């Protein structure tokens, strides 16, 4: 297993342009008026040219390193794992949502390459870890003392709406279509289902991930039942 290198190590100018495009031209602020604030967290290039990144106002003009350091100081105790055997387009959405809910890490299981378009550049701020096999993920989680909580509408699953999600855990999602693989299902300490009321038998992995992460946030970050 290997930690994936942050993408923001690429050329600085290209990075700013890419993120501005992802957030839209109306997002953000223009060049900072002189004199510039004396703050080591601020990026001179952003101060000079403006900050159109898709970040909350708190982080305007901050360097990526400074933003990540601030997030690291308050990340939540849950991790997210997503199986990637067929380059599922949902993975980018899962990463973006994990960033929004301040997950500790996102674990990509299977293929190292994944479609980053749906992440909207949030992978620069979200820690990612790759596991080549399910066994690698399971071994890592066991070593860290983290239970695996699968999210899938499978026989015997516990309703997510009433389940007691552990504070420290890995929320695990399968591929679009087949859902959790048999190997992951067998390794899970708990499997939760999402209540649905329409004609479809499932929702896509990106939606399921958002629902499950919000359930964790309601219980452990907001203290709601």
C-alpha positions, 0 to 999 in steps of 0.5 A, a space after each residue: 500500500 502506498 500513500 498517493 502523492 498530492 496533485 498540487 506538487 505540479 506547476 503552480 500556475 496550472 494548479 491555480 488555473 485548474 481550480 479556478 475553472 472548477 469553481 467558476 469565474 464568479 467564485 472567490 476574490 480578486 487581487 488583494 490590495 496593497 499592502 499585503 498582510 504579513 501572514 506566512 499562510 498566504 500565497 504571494 501569487 494568489 495575493 497578486 492575481 486573486 483567489 478563484 479556488 473552490 474553497 471557503 472564505 476562511 482559506 482565501 489566499 492561503 497556500 495549499 500547505 496551510 489549508 491542509 495543515 489547518 484541516 489536519 488539526 481538526 479532521 474527523 475520526 472516520 475514514 472512507 474506502 471505495 473499491 476501484 476495479 473498473 475506474 468507477 466515475 463515482 470516486 471523484 464525488 466520494 473524494 469531494 464529499 469526504 473533503 466536505 465532511 472532513 474525513 481523515 483519509 480516503 482509501 482507494 482499493 484496487 486500481 491506482 488510477 481513478 477519474 478525478 473530474 468529479 473531485 473538483 480539485 478537492 483531492 489537493 486537500 484530502 489525504 488519499 491512500 492506495 491499497 492494491 487489494 482488499 486484503 491490504 485494506 483489511 490489514 491496515 484497518 486491523 492494525 489501526 484498530 478501525 472497524 470496517 462498516 460496509 454500506 450496501 443494501 444486502 441481506 442481514 444489513 442494519 438500517 443506517 438510520 438506526 445503526 450505532 456507527 462507531 466514532 472511529 471506523 472506515 466507511 466502505 463502499 463498493 463499485 457502481 452496480 455490483 456494490 460491495 465485493 464478496 471479499 469486502 463484505 466478508 471482512 466488514 464488522 458491520 454492514 448498513 443499508 440505506 432506506 429507500 422508498 421508490 422503485 429503484 433498488 439502489 442509489 449510486 456509490 457517490 450518493 450512498 457515500 454522502 448519506 453515510 458520511 452525513 449520518 456519521 457527522 450527525 451522530 459524532 460531530 453534531 451530537 444529533 440522534 
